[in-house]
Amino acid sequence: MDDTALPLERPIALVDLLDRVLAGGVVVTGEVTLCVADVELVRVSLRLLLSSVSALAAGSADSVPGGLEAW
């Protein structure tokens, strides 16, 4: 078991969860398509990078697939 995993028995405070998420960063992707009568009218691709400024400045952005240039 790695040292970043939390035991399931212990409740996690929201502050601790946000601290872990911002320290490592999270990438969320999604796609929304609006269709009428099987005709695509609108397609929106979404990409969200959530991280702290200090984590990005330290070079953790290099671990994002495609790097920050893809954004």
N, C-alpha and C positions, 0 to 999 in steps of 0.2 A: 504494500500500500504506500503510495507516495505521500510526501509530507504536506501537500496542498489539499488533500482530501479531508473533509470534516466527518467526524462520526455522526451517524444518523440519529443517535439517541439525544444529542445535544441540540437544543433549539438555537437557531441562528438569528442574531439581531439584524435588522435591516441595514444598519450602519456597517456591520461586518461584511455583509453580502455586497453592498455597494463598493466597499473598499477593495474587496477581492476582484470584482468585475472591472473597476476602473484601473486597478494596478496591472491587469493583464490585457484588458481590452476585449471588446466583443464586436463581431461583425454580423449584422442581420441583413439578409437579402430576401426579397419577395417580388412578386409580380402580380399585377392586377390587370385583368382584361375585361372590357365591357363589350358584350356581344348582343346584337339584336338579329333574330332570324338567322343564326349561324354566320353572321357577318361581323367580323371584328371591327369595332368602331374606334376604340381607344385601348392602347396597351401602355402601361406604366411599369417600368422596372425600378425597383427601389433598392438602394444599398445604404446602410447606415453603419458608420464606424463610431463606436462609443469607447472613449478612452480618456485617461487624464493627460493633461499637457506634459507633465513630468515623464510619464511613460513614453509618450511619443518623442519627446526630446532625447530620451535615453536610447532611442534606436529600436524600440519594440515594434515600430511601424514596419520594419523590414520583414517581420514575420507574417504580415498580412499578405495573402495570396495576390500576386501582381504588384505589391508595393503600393505606396500612396499615389504613384503616377497613374494607376488605373482609376483613381477617383477623380 
